[in-house]
Amino acid sequence: MAELNLSRATTVGLTDIPDFIVESMALDVANADGSETFVYFDKVQENYGYYFNHPQVASPINALCTWAFGQGYTTPDPEMAVILPKIDGNGKETFGSIVWNQEAVMLMNGDSFTEIILSDINFSPLVVCFCII
């Protein structure tokens, strides 16, 4: 039981506590040496099997994603409000459906990745002239 009488309180010297030093680590990069990172998800096929064959697994994931991303989004600045509706995926995917899918895959497998493909960039052809004299 705790001692509630302050007149009986004592102090402890903090000089007897040894120093504890922790080695620093780079937390923002997967490999600090710059080498390529490989990520393996061993149970992806099993997790997708549960998701597509068992409604007890798919229903909560779908409900959470719909609750979180089904109401649309707000942007802090007008520039972002113009950019986000122009992001599209395969076929008829919108920005909202891409984010919904990202969250569903993350909940199934633990992580999810997307690739940004810029399709509206016009590259000018490189003209090379060889002169034989």
The first five atom37 places (N, CA, C, CB, O) and aatype in JSON, in Angstrom:
{
  "aatype": [12, 0, 6, 10, 2, 10, 15, 1, 0, 16, 16, 19, 7, 10, 16, 3, 9, 14, 3, 13, 9, 19, 6, 15, 12, 0, 10, 3, 19, 0, 2, 0, 3, 7, 15, 6, 16, 13, 19, 18, 13, 3, 11, 19, 5, 6, 2, 18, 7, 18, 18, 13, 2, 8, 14, 5, 19, 0, 15, 14, 9, 2, 0, 10, 4, 16, 17, 0, 13, 7, 5, 7, 18, 16, 16, 14, 3, 14, 6, 12, 0, 19, 9, 10, 14, 11, 9, 3, 7, 2, 7, 11, 6, 16, 13, 7, 15, 9, 19, 17, 2, 5, 6, 0, 19, 12, 10, 12, 2, 7, 3, 15, 13, 16, 6, 9, 9, 10, 15, 3, 9, 2, 13, 15, 14, 10, 19, 19, 4, 13, 4, 9, 9],
  "atom_mask": [
    [1, 1, 1, 1, 1],
    [1, 1, 1, 1, 1],
    [1, 1, 1, 1, 1],
    [1, 1, 1, 1, 1],
    [1, 1, 1, 1, 1],
    [1, 1, 1, 1, 1],
    [1, 1, 1, 1, 1],
    [1, 1, 1, 1, 1],
    [1, 1, 1, 1, 1],
    [1, 1, 1, 1, 1],
    [1, 1, 1, 1, 1],
    [1, 1, 1, 1, 1],
    [1, 1, 1, 0, 1],
    [1, 1, 1, 1, 1],
    [1, 1, 1, 1, 1],
    [1, 1, 1, 1, 1],
    [1, 1, 1, 1, 1],
    [1, 1, 1, 1, 1],
    [1, 1, 1, 1, 1],
    [1, 1, 1, 1, 1],
    [1, 1, 1, 1, 1],
    [1, 1, 1, 1, 1],
    [1, 1, 1, 1, 1],
    [1, 1, 1, 1, 1],
    [1, 1, 1, 1, 1],
    [1, 1, 1, 1, 1],
    [1, 1, 1, 1, 1],
    [1, 1, 1, 1, 1],
    [1, 1, 1, 1, 1],
    [1, 1, 1, 1, 1],
    [1, 1, 1, 1, 1],
    [1, 1, 1, 1, 1],
    [1, 1, 1, 1, 1],
    [1, 1, 1, 0, 1],
    [1, 1, 1, 1, 1],
    [1, 1, 1, 1, 1],
    [1, 1, 1, 1, 1],
    [1, 1, 1, 1, 1],
    [1, 1, 1, 1, 1],
    [1, 1, 1, 1, 1],
    [1, 1, 1, 1, 1],
    [1, 1, 1, 1, 1],
    [1, 1, 1, 1, 1],
    [1, 1, 1, 1, 1],
    [1, 1, 1, 1, 1],
    [1, 1, 1, 1, 1],
    [1, 1, 1, 1, 1],
    [1, 1, 1, 1, 1],
    [1, 1, 1, 0, 1],
    [1, 1, 1, 1, 1],
    [1, 1, 1, 1, 1],
    [1, 1, 1, 1, 1],
    [1, 1, 1, 1, 1],
    [1, 1, 1, 1, 1],
    [1, 1, 1, 1, 1],
    [1, 1, 1, 1, 1],
    [1, 1, 1, 1, 1],
    [1, 1, 1, 1, 1],
    [1, 1, 1, 1, 1],
    [1, 1, 1, 1, 1],
    [1, 1, 1, 1, 1],
    [1, 1, 1, 1, 1],
    [1, 1, 1, 1, 1],
    [1, 1, 1, 1, 1],
    [1, 1, 1, 1, 1],
    [1, 1, 1, 1, 1],
    [1, 1, 1, 1, 1],
    [1, 1, 1, 1, 1],
    [1, 1, 1, 1, 1],
    [1, 1, 1, 0, 1],
    [1, 1, 1, 1, 1],
    [1, 1, 1, 0, 1],
    [1, 1, 1, 1, 1],
    [1, 1, 1, 1, 1],
    [1, 1, 1, 1, 1],
    [1, 1, 1, 1, 1],
    [1, 1, 1, 1, 1],
    [1, 1, 1, 1, 1],
    [1, 1, 1, 1, 1],
    [1, 1, 1, 1, 1],
    [1, 1, 1, 1, 1],
    [1, 1, 1, 1, 1],
    [1, 1, 1, 1, 1],
    [1, 1, 1, 1, 1],
    [1, 1, 1, 1, 1],
    [1, 1, 1, 1, 1],
    [1, 1, 1, 1, 1],
    [1, 1, 1, 1, 1],
    [1, 1, 1, 0, 1],
    [1, 1, 1, 1, 1],
    [1, 1, 1, 0, 1],
    [1, 1, 1, 1, 1],
    [1, 1, 1, 1, 1],
    [1, 1, 1, 1, 1],
    [1, 1, 1, 1, 1],
    [1, 1, 1, 0, 1],
    [1, 1, 1, 1, 1],
    [1, 1, 1, 1, 1],
    [1, 1, 1, 1, 1],
    [1, 1, 1, 1, 1],
    [1, 1, 1, 1, 1],
    [1, 1, 1, 1, 1],
    [1, 1, 1, 1, 1],
    [1, 1, 1, 1, 1],
    [1, 1, 1, 1, 1],
    [1, 1, 1, 1, 1],
    [1, 1, 1, 1, 1],
    [1, 1, 1, 1, 1],
    [1, 1, 1, 1, 1],
    [1, 1, 1, 0, 1],
    [1, 1, 1, 1, 1],
    [1, 1, 1, 1, 1],
    [1, 1, 1, 1, 1],
    [1, 1, 1, 1, 1],
    [1, 1, 1, 1, 1],
    [1, 1, 1, 1, 1],
    [1, 1, 1, 1, 1],
    [1, 1, 1, 1, 1],
    [1, 1, 1, 1, 1],
    [1, 1, 1, 1, 1],
    [1, 1, 1, 1, 1],
    [1, 1, 1, 1, 1],
    [1, 1, 1, 1, 1],
    [1, 1, 1, 1, 1],
    [1, 1, 1, 1, 1],
    [1, 1, 1, 1, 1],
    [1, 1, 1, 1, 1],
    [1, 1, 1, 1, 1],
    [1, 1, 1, 1, 1],
    [1, 1, 1, 1, 1],
    [1, 1, 1, 1, 1],
    [1, 1, 1, 1, 1],
    [1, 1, 1, 1, 1]
  ],
  "atom_positions": [
    [[0.84, -1.17, 0.0], [0.0, 0.0, 0.0], [0.89, 1.24, 0.0], [-0.96, -0.01, 1.22], [1.98, 1.23, 0.58]],
    [[0.44, 2.28, -0.63], [1.23, 3.5, -0.74], [1.27, 4.24, 0.58], [0.66, 4.4, -1.83], [0.32, 4.22, 1.36]],
    [[2.41, 4.9, 0.81], [2.58, 5.72, 2.01], [2.09, 7.12, 1.69], [4.06, 5.74, 2.49], [2.67, 7.8, 0.84]],
    [[1.05, 7.57, 2.34], [0.46, 8.87, 2.08], [0.91, 9.94, 3.06], [-1.04, 8.76, 2.1], [0.58, 11.11, 2.88]],
    [[1.66, 9.58, 4.09], [2.14, 10.55, 5.08], [3.43, 11.17, 4.57], [2.36, 9.87, 6.47], [4.45, 10.49, 4.48]],
    [[3.4, 12.48, 4.22], [4.56, 13.15, 3.65], [5.7, 13.31, 4.64], [4.17, 14.49, 3.13], [6.85, 13.46, 4.23]],
    [[5.41, 13.29, 5.94], [6.49, 13.43, 6.92], [7.39, 12.2, 6.96], [5.91, 13.69, 8.31], [8.5, 12.27, 7.47]],
    [[6.94, 11.09, 6.44], [7.74, 9.87, 6.43], [8.42, 9.64, 5.08], [6.87, 8.68, 6.79], [9.03, 8.59, 4.89]],
    [[8.33, 10.6, 4.14], [8.93, 10.45, 2.82], [10.44, 10.57, 2.89], [8.36, 11.49, 1.86], [10.97, 11.29, 3.73]],
    [[11.12, 9.86, 2.01], [12.59, 9.91, 1.96], [13.01, 10.29, 0.54], [13.22, 8.54, 2.39], [12.19, 10.3, -0.38]],
    [[14.29, 10.6, 0.38], [14.83, 10.92, -0.93], [15.85, 9.86, -1.32], [15.47, 12.33, -0.94], [16.4, 9.16, -0.47]],
    [[16.08, 9.77, -2.6], [17.04, 8.81, -3.13], [18.05, 9.6, -3.95], [16.33, 7.71, -4.0], [17.67, 10.46, -4.75]],
    [[19.31, 9.32, -3.78], [20.34, 9.99, -4.56], [20.39, 9.44, -5.98], [0.0, 0.0, 0.0], [20.34, 8.22, -6.18]],
    [[20.48, 10.32, -6.96], [20.5, 9.91, -8.35], [21.91, 9.76, -8.9], [19.73, 10.89, -9.19], [22.09, 9.59, -10.1]],
    [[22.92, 9.83, -8.05], [24.3, 9.71, -8.52], [24.71, 8.26, -8.73], [25.24, 10.37, -7.52], [25.73, 8.01, -9.39]],
    [[23.97, 7.31, -8.21], [24.33, 5.9, -8.34], [23.78, 5.25, -9.6], [23.84, 5.15, -7.13], [24.05, 4.08, -9.84]],
    [[23.03, 5.98, -10.41], [22.44, 5.42, -11.62], [23.46, 5.5, -12.75], [21.12, 6.17, -12.01], [23.95, 6.59, -13.06]],
    [[23.81, 4.36, -13.37], [24.81, 4.4, -14.46], [24.22, 5.04, -15.72], [25.32, 2.98, -14.78], [23.01, 5.02, -15.94]],
    [[25.12, 5.6, -16.54], [24.7, 6.17, -17.82], [24.32, 5.05, -18.78], [25.83, 7.05, -18.43], [24.91, 3.97, -18.77]],
    [[23.33, 5.32, -19.61], [22.88, 4.36, -20.61], [22.97, 5.04, -21.96], [21.43, 3.85, -20.31], [22.3, 6.05, -22.19]],
    [[23.77, 4.5, -22.85], [24.01, 5.11, -24.15], [23.43, 4.2, -25.23], [25.53, 5.36, -24.4], [23.67, 2.99, -25.23]],
    [[22.65, 4.78, -26.13], [22.03, 4.03, -27.22], [22.67, 4.46, -28.53], [20.49, 4.25, -27.25], [22.86, 5.65, -28.77]],
    [[23.0, 3.48, -29.37], [23.59, 3.78, -30.65], [22.53, 4.39, -31.58], [24.21, 2.51, -31.28], [21.4, 3.92, -31.61]],
    [[22.9, 5.42, -32.32], [21.95, 6.08, -33.22], [21.76, 5.26, -34.48], [22.43, 7.5, -33.57], [22.66, 4.54, -34.91]],
    [[20.56, 5.38, -35.07], [20.24, 4.66, -36.29], [19.54, 5.6, -37.26], [19.35, 3.42, -35.99], [18.86, 6.54, -36.83]],
    [[19.69, 5.36, -38.55], [18.97, 6.11, -39.57], [17.57, 5.5, -39.7], [19.73, 6.1, -40.94], [17.44, 4.36, -40.14]],
    [[16.54, 6.24, -39.33], [15.2, 5.69, -39.31], [14.41, 5.96, -40.58], [14.45, 6.25, -38.14], [13.4, 5.29, -40.82]],
    [[14.83, 6.91, -41.4], [14.04, 7.31, -42.55], [14.37, 6.55, -43.82], [14.22, 8.75, -42.79], [13.72, 6.77, -44.85]],
    [[15.34, 5.67, -43.8], [15.71, 4.92, -44.98], [15.75, 3.44, -44.64], [17.07, 5.39, -45.55], [16.06, 3.05, -43.52]],
    [[15.43, 2.62, -45.62], [15.46, 1.18, -45.4], [16.9, 0.68, -45.31], [14.71, 0.44, -46.51], [17.24, -0.11, -44.43]],
    [[17.72, 1.15, -46.22], [19.13, 0.75, -46.23], [19.98, 2.01, -46.25], [19.46, -0.17, -47.44], [19.98, 2.74, -47.25]],
    [[20.68, 2.27, -45.2], [21.48, 3.49, -45.1], [22.63, 3.5, -46.09], [22.01, 3.65, -43.7], [23.12, 4.56, -46.45]],
    [[23.08, 2.31, -46.52], [24.2, 2.25, -47.45], [23.77, 2.49, -48.9], [24.9, 0.91, -47.34], [24.62, 2.5, -49.79]],
    [[22.49, 2.69, -49.17], [22.02, 3.0, -50.51], [21.74, 1.78, -51.37], [0.0, 0.0, 0.0], [21.41, 1.93, -52.55]],
    [[21.86, 0.59, -50.82], [21.58, -0.6, -51.61], [20.08, -0.78, -51.81], [22.19, -1.85, -50.94], [19.28, -0.18, -51.09]],
    [[19.71, -1.59, -52.77], [18.3, -1.79, -53.11], [17.59, -2.58, -52.02], [18.17, -2.51, -54.46], [18.18, -3.48, -51.41]],
    [[16.34, -2.24, -51.78], [15.56, -2.9, -50.76], [14.59, -3.88, -51.4], [14.8, -1.88, -49.9], [13.87, -3.53, -52.34]],
    [[14.57, -5.09, -50.92], [13.63, -6.09, -51.38], [12.67, -6.39, -50.24], [14.36, -7.38, -51.85], [13.09, -6.63, -49.11]],
    [[11.37, -6.39, -50.55], [10.36, -6.67, -49.55], [9.59, -7.9, -50.01], [9.4, -5.45, -49.34], [9.07, -7.93, -51.13]],
    [[9.52, -8.9, -49.17], [8.82, -10.12, -49.49], [7.62, -10.26, -48.57], [9.75, -11.36, -49.38], [7.74, -10.14, -47.35]],
    [[6.46, -10.51, -49.17], [5.25, -10.78, -48.41], [4.89, -12.24, -48.64], [4.07, -9.81, -48.83], [4.28, -12.59, -49.65]],
    [[5.28, -13.08, -47.71], [5.14, -14.52, -47.89], [3.69, -14.99, -47.89], [5.89, -15.23, -46.81], [3.37, -16.0, -48.52]],
    [[2.82, -14.3, -47.2], [1.45, -14.78, -47.03], [0.44, -14.02, -47.86], [1.06, -14.7, -45.58], [-0.75, -14.02, -47.53]],
    [[0.88, -13.38, -48.95], [-0.04, -12.59, -49.76], [-1.1, -13.49, -50.4], [0.72, -11.83, -50.85], [-2.29, -13.15, -50.36]],
    [[-0.72, -14.6, -50.97], [-1.69, -15.49, -51.61], [-2.7, -16.01, -50.6], [-0.98, -16.65, -52.31], [-3.89, -16.09, -50.89]],
    [[-2.22, -16.37, -49.43], [-3.12, -16.86, -48.38], [-4.08, -15.76, -47.92], [-2.31, -17.39, -47.19], [-5.27, -16.0, -47.74]],
    [[-3.56, -14.54, -47.74], [-4.4, -13.43, -47.29], [-5.44, -13.06, -48.34], [-3.54, -12.22, -46.95], [-6.59, -12.78, -48.0]],
    [[-5.06, -13.03, -49.63], [-6.03, -12.76, -50.68], [-7.07, -13.87, -50.75], [-5.32, -12.62, -52.03], [-8.25, -13.59, -51.02]],
    [[-6.66, -15.11, -50.51], [-7.63, -16.21, -50.48], [-8.66, -16.02, -49.38], [0.0, 0.0, 0.0], [-9.85, -16.23, -49.61]],
    [[-8.22, -15.62, -48.2], [-9.16, -15.33, -47.11], [-10.09, -14.18, -47.5], [-8.41, -14.99, -45.81], [-11.3, -14.24, -47.26]],
    [[-9.53, -13.14, -48.11], [-10.33, -11.96, -48.44], [-11.4, -12.28, -49.49], [-9.41, -10.83, -48.95], [-12.55, -11.87, -49.35]],
    [[-11.02, -13.01, -50.54], [-11.96, -13.26, -51.63], [-12.9, -14.44, -51.37], [-11.2, -13.5, -52.9], [-13.93, -14.55, -52.03]],
    [[-12.57, -15.32, -50.43], [-13.4, -16.5, -50.2], [-14.19, -16.47, -48.9], [-12.55, -17.71, -50.21], [-15.09, -17.28, -48.71]],
    [[-13.86, -15.56, -48.0], [-14.54, -15.52, -46.71], [-15.1, -14.12, -46.46], [-13.57, -15.93, -45.56], [-14.34, -13.18, -46.25]],
    [[-16.42, -13.98, -46.49], [-17.0, -12.66, -46.25], [-16.75, -12.13, -44.84], [-18.49, -12.71, -46.5], [-16.83, -10.93, -44.61]],
    [[-16.43, -13.03, -43.9], [-16.12, -12.58, -42.54], [-14.83, -11.76, -42.51], [-16.01, -13.77, -41.59], [-14.64, -10.94, -41.62]],
    [[-13.97, -11.98, -43.47], [-12.72, -11.22, -43.56], [-12.91, -9.98, -44.43], [-11.59, -12.09, -44.13], [-12.44, -8.89, -44.09]],
    [[-13.61, -10.14, -45.56], [-13.75, -9.04, -46.51], [-14.68, -7.94, -46.01], [-14.26, -9.56, -47.83], [-14.42, -6.76, -46.24]],
    [[-15.75, -8.3, -45.33], [-16.75, -7.3, -44.91], [-16.19, -6.23, -43.97], [-17.91, -7.99, -44.24], [-16.43, -5.05, -44.21]],
    [[-15.45, -6.59, -42.93], [-14.9, -5.53, -42.08], [-13.88, -4.66, -42.78], [-14.27, -6.13, -40.86], [-13.82, -3.45, -42.54]],
    [[-13.07, -5.27, -43.66], [-12.08, -4.48, -44.4], [-12.78, -3.49, -45.32], [-11.14, -5.39, -45.21], [-12.44, -2.31, -45.36]],
    [[-13.77, -3.99, -46.07], [-14.51, -3.12, -46.98], [-15.26, -2.03, -46.22], [-15.5, -3.93, -47.81], [-15.3, -0.88, -46.66]],
    [[-15.86, -2.38, -45.09], [-16.6, -1.39, -44.31], [-15.69, -0.3, -43.77], [-17.34, -2.06, -43.15], [-16.04, 0.88, -43.8]],
    [[-14.52, -0.68, -43.27], [-13.58, 0.32, -42.75], [-13.08, 1.24, -43.85], [-12.4, -0.38, -42.06], [-13.0, 2.45, -43.66]],
    [[-12.75, 0.67, -45.0], [-12.26, 1.49, -46.11], [-13.35, 2.42, -46.64], [-11.73, 0.6, -47.25], [-13.08, 3.57, -46.96]],
    [[-14.57, 1.92, -46.73], [-15.67, 2.76, -47.19], [-15.97, 3.86, -46.19], [-16.92, 1.91, -47.42], [-16.24, 5.0, -46.59]],
    [[-15.92, 3.54, -44.91], [-16.16, 4.56, -43.89], [-15.06, 5.63, -43.94], [-16.22, 3.92, -42.48], [-15.34, 6.82, -43.8]],
    [[-13.8, 5.21, -44.13], [-12.68, 6.15, -44.08], [-12.56, 6.97, -45.36], [-11.38, 5.41, -43.84], [-12.23, 8.16, -45.3]],
    [[-12.82, 6.37, -46.53], [-12.53, 7.04, -47.79], [-13.74, 7.23, -48.69], [-11.5, 6.29, -48.53], [-13.62, 7.83, -49.76]],
    [[-14.9, 6.74, -48.3], [-16.07, 6.82, -49.15], [-16.77, 8.16, -49.15], [0.0, 0.0, 0.0], [-17.62, 8.41, -50.0]],
    [[-16.42, 9.03, -48.22], [-17.09, 10.33, -48.12], [-16.37, 11.43, -48.87], [-17.23, 10.72, -46.67], [-16.75, 12.6, -48.78]],
    [[-15.34, 11.08, -49.61], [-14.58, 12.09, -50.33], [-13.44, 12.62, -49.48], [0.0, 0.0, 0.0], [-13.05, 12.02, -48.48]],
    [[-12.91, 13.75, -49.89], [-11.76, 14.31, -49.2], [-11.82, 15.84, -49.29], [-10.43, 13.78, -49.81], [-12.5, 16.4, -50.14]],
    [[-11.11, 16.47, -48.39], [-10.96, 17.93, -48.42], [-9.47, 18.23, -48.55], [-11.57, 18.6, -47.15], [-8.63, 17.46, -48.08]],
    [[-9.16, 19.33, -49.17], [-7.76, 19.7, -49.37], [-7.46, 21.01, -48.66], [-7.43, 19.81, -50.87], [-8.34, 21.86, -48.55]],
    [[-6.23, 21.17, -48.18], [-5.89, 22.41, -47.48], [-5.7, 23.61, -48.4], [-4.66, 22.2, -46.69], [-5.81, 24.75, -47.95]],
    [[-5.42, 23.36, -49.68], [-5.2, 24.48, -50.59], [-5.91, 24.24, -51.92], [-3.68, 24.69, -50.82], [-6.15, 23.09, -52.29]],
    [[-6.26, 25.29, -52.64], [-6.99, 25.13, -53.9], [-6.19, 24.42, -54.99], [-7.42, 26.48, -54.41], [-6.78, 23.77, -55.86]],
    [[-4.88, 24.53, -54.96], [-4.06, 23.87, -55.97], [-4.21, 22.35, -55.89], [-2.58, 24.26, -55.81], [-4.32, 21.67, -56.91]],
    [[-4.21, 21.83, -54.67], [-4.38, 20.39, -54.49], [-5.78, 19.94, -54.9], [-4.1, 20.01, -53.03], [-5.95, 18.82, -55.38]],
    [[-6.77, 20.8, -54.72], [-8.14, 20.47, -55.12], [-8.25, 20.34, -56.64], [-9.11, 21.54, -54.62], [-9.14, 19.65, -57.12]],
    [[-7.37, 20.97, -57.38], [-7.36, 20.86, -58.83], [-6.58, 19.62, -59.27], [-6.76, 22.13, -59.47], [-6.93, 18.98, -60.26]],
    [[-5.52, 19.27, -58.54], [-4.64, 18.16, -58.93], [-5.28, 16.81, -58.65], [-3.31, 18.27, -58.2], [-5.23, 15.92, -59.5]],
    [[-5.87, 16.61, -57.48], [-6.35, 15.28, -57.08], [-7.42, 14.7, -57.99], [-6.89, 15.35, -55.69], [-7.35, 13.5, -58.28]],
    [[-8.4, 15.45, -58.48], [-9.37, 14.83, -59.39], [-8.77, 14.38, -60.72], [-10.48, 15.8, -59.67], [-9.38, 13.57, -61.42]],
    [[-7.6, 14.86, -61.08], [-6.96, 14.47, -62.34], [-6.16, 13.18, -62.21], [-6.06, 15.58, -62.83], [-5.7, 12.63, -63.21]],
    [[-5.99, 12.69, -60.99], [-5.26, 11.44, -60.78], [-6.23, 10.3, -61.08], [-4.69, 11.33, -59.32], [-7.3, 10.21, -60.48]],
    [[-5.85, 9.42, -62.01], [-6.69, 8.28, -62.33], [-5.85, 7.02, -62.41], [-7.44, 8.52, -63.65], [-4.62, 7.07, -62.55]],
    [[-6.53, 5.9, -62.32], [-5.84, 4.62, -62.35], [-6.17, 3.86, -63.61], [0.0, 0.0, 0.0], [-6.4, 4.46, -64.66]],
    [[-6.21, 2.53, -63.51], [-6.56, 1.7, -64.65], [-8.05, 1.84, -64.94], [-6.19, 0.21, -64.4], [-8.87, 1.67, -64.04]],
    [[-8.39, 2.15, -66.16], [-9.8, 2.23, -66.53], [-10.51, 3.39, -65.88], [0.0, 0.0, 0.0], [-10.19, 4.55, -66.14]],
    [[-11.49, 3.09, -65.03], [-12.33, 4.12, -64.43], [-11.96, 4.43, -62.99], [-13.77, 3.71, -64.51], [-12.77, 5.02, -62.27]],
    [[-10.79, 4.04, -62.53], [-10.39, 4.31, -61.15], [-10.17, 5.8, -60.94], [-9.11, 3.53, -60.8], [-9.51, 6.47, -61.74]],
    [[-10.72, 6.32, -59.87], [-10.52, 7.71, -59.49], [-9.52, 7.76, -58.34], [-11.87, 8.39, -59.09], [-9.06, 6.72, -57.86]],
    [[-9.2, 8.97, -57.91], [-8.28, 9.1, -56.78], [-8.86, 8.43, -55.53], [-7.97, 10.58, -56.5], [-8.14, 7.78, -54.78]],
    [[-10.15, 8.6, -55.32], [-10.8, 8.0, -54.15], [-10.75, 6.48, -54.17], [0.0, 0.0, 0.0], [-10.51, 5.86, -53.13]],
    [[-10.98, 5.87, -55.33], [-10.94, 4.41, -55.4], [-9.51, 3.88, -55.29], [-11.57, 3.93, -56.71], [-9.3, 2.77, -54.79]],
    [[-8.53, 4.65, -55.73], [-7.13, 4.24, -55.57], [-6.75, 4.23, -54.1], [-6.18, 5.19, -56.36], [-6.11, 3.3, -53.62]],
    [[-7.14, 5.26, -53.37], [-6.83, 5.34, -51.94], [-7.59, 4.24, -51.18], [-7.2, 6.73, -51.37], [-7.04, 3.65, -50.26]],
    [[-8.83, 3.98, -51.57], [-9.63, 2.92, -50.95], [-8.93, 1.57, -51.13], [-11.06, 2.87, -51.56], [-8.82, 0.79, -50.18]],
    [[-8.46, 1.3, -52.35], [-7.78, 0.05, -52.64], [-6.46, -0.05, -51.88], [-7.54, -0.08, -54.15], [-6.11, -1.13, -51.4]],
    [[-5.74, 1.05, -51.78], [-4.48, 1.05, -51.02], [-4.72, 0.61, -49.57], [-3.83, 2.45, -51.04], [-3.98, -0.22, -49.04]],
    [[-5.74, 1.16, -48.96], [-6.03, 0.83, -47.56], [-6.47, -0.62, -47.43], [-7.11, 1.76, -47.0], [-6.07, -1.31, -46.49]],
    [[-7.29, -1.11, -48.36], [-7.75, -2.5, -48.29], [-6.58, -3.47, -48.42], [-8.79, -2.77, -49.38], [-6.5, -4.44, -47.67]],
    [[-5.69, -3.22, -49.35], [-4.52, -4.09, -49.52], [-3.6, -4.0, -48.31], [-3.74, -3.73, -50.81], [-3.02, -5.0, -47.89]],
    [[-3.46, -2.8, -47.74], [-2.63, -2.64, -46.55], [-3.21, -3.42, -45.37], [-2.5, -1.15, -46.19], [-2.46, -4.04, -44.61]],
    [[-4.53, -3.41, -45.22], [-5.14, -4.16, -44.13], [-5.02, -5.67, -44.34], [-6.61, -3.77, -43.99], [-4.89, -6.42, -43.38]],
    [[-5.05, -6.11, -45.59], [-4.92, -7.55, -45.88], [-3.5, -8.05, -45.68], [-5.37, -7.84, -47.32], [-3.29, -9.11, -45.09]],
    [[-2.51, -7.28, -46.16], [-1.14, -7.79, -46.24], [-0.15, -7.1, -45.34], [-0.67, -7.7, -47.63], [0.99, -7.55, -45.22]],
    [[-0.54, -6.01, -44.71], [0.38, -5.31, -43.82], [1.02, -4.1, -44.45], [0.0, 0.0, 0.0], [1.51, -3.23, -43.72]],
    [[1.02, -4.0, -45.78], [1.59, -2.84, -46.46], [1.07, -2.81, -47.89], [3.14, -2.87, -46.43], [0.56, -3.81, -48.39]],
    [[1.21, -1.67, -48.53], [0.72, -1.52, -49.9], [1.58, -0.49, -50.61], [-0.77, -1.11, -49.92], [2.07, 0.45, -50.0]],
    [[1.74, -0.68, -51.91], [2.6, 0.19, -52.7], [1.86, 0.62, -53.97], [3.93, -0.51, -53.06], [1.05, -0.14, -54.5]],
    [[2.12, 1.82, -54.44], [1.62, 2.27, -55.73], [2.77, 2.84, -56.53], [0.48, 3.31, -55.56], [3.83, 3.17, -55.99]],
    [[2.54, 2.95, -57.79], [3.55, 3.51, -58.68], [2.94, 4.71, -59.38], [4.06, 2.46, -59.72], [1.82, 4.64, -59.88]],
    [[3.66, 5.79, -59.42], [3.21, 6.99, -60.11], [3.73, 6.93, -61.54], [3.69, 8.3, -59.39], [4.94, 6.89, -61.76]],
    [[2.82, 6.91, -62.49], [3.19, 6.9, -63.9], [2.69, 8.18, -64.52], [2.62, 5.65, -64.63], [1.48, 8.42, -64.56]],
    [[3.58, 9.0, -64.99], [3.21, 10.25, -65.63], [3.02, 10.01, -67.11], [4.27, 11.36, -65.38], [3.97, 9.68, -67.81]],
    [[1.79, 10.16, -67.59], [1.51, 9.83, -68.98], [1.35, 11.06, -69.86], [0.27, 9.0, -69.07], [1.29, 10.93, -71.08]],
    [[1.28, 12.23, -69.3], [1.05, 13.44, -70.08], [2.32, 14.21, -70.39], [0.08, 14.33, -69.35], [2.27, 15.4, -70.71]],
    [[3.46, 13.56, -70.28], [4.73, 14.25, -70.55], [5.07, 14.05, -72.02], [5.87, 13.71, -69.63], [5.11, 12.92, -72.51]],
    [[5.31, 15.13, -72.71], [5.69, 15.05, -74.12], [7.2, 15.17, -74.23], [4.98, 16.16, -74.96], [7.78, 16.23, -73.95]],
    [[7.83, 14.09, -74.63], [9.27, 14.12, -74.81], [9.57, 14.54, -76.25], [9.91, 12.73, -74.49], [9.0, 14.0, -77.2]],
    [[10.45, 15.49, -76.4], [10.85, 15.87, -77.75], [11.86, 14.85, -78.25], [11.44, 17.33, -77.79], [12.72, 14.42, -77.48]],
    [[11.77, 14.45, -79.52], [12.69, 13.43, -80.02], [14.13, 13.97, -80.04], [12.27, 12.97, -81.43], [14.39, 15.14, -80.33]],
    [[15.01, 13.08, -79.74], [16.42, 13.43, -79.77], [16.93, 13.27, -81.2], [17.24, 12.54, -78.78], [16.88, 12.18, -81.76]],
    [[17.41, 14.35, -81.77], [17.91, 14.33, -83.14], [19.42, 14.27, -83.1], [17.42, 15.58, -83.93], [20.08, 15.13, -82.52]],
    [[19.96, 13.25, -83.73], [21.4, 13.08, -83.77], [21.84, 13.13, -85.22], [21.84, 11.75, -83.09], [21.29, 12.42, -86.06]],
    [[22.8, 13.94, -85.5], [23.31, 14.06, -86.88], [24.73, 13.49, -86.91], [23.3, 15.56, -87.37], [25.59, 13.88, -86.12]],
    [[24.95, 12.58, -87.83], [26.28, 12.05, -88.04], [26.8, 12.63, -89.36], [26.27, 10.49, -88.04], [26.18, 12.48, -90.41]],
    [[27.9, 13.25, -89.28], [28.51, 13.83, -90.48], [29.76, 13.03, -90.85], [28.87, 15.34, -90.26], [30.69, 12.91, -90.06]],
    [[29.74, 12.5, -92.04], [30.91, 11.75, -92.51], [31.66, 12.65, -93.49], [30.49, 10.38, -93.19], [31.1, 13.12, -94.48]],
    [[32.9, 12.88, -93.2], [33.7, 13.77, -94.05], [34.75, 12.94, -94.76], [34.37, 14.91, -93.23], [35.54, 13.48, -95.54]]
  ]
}
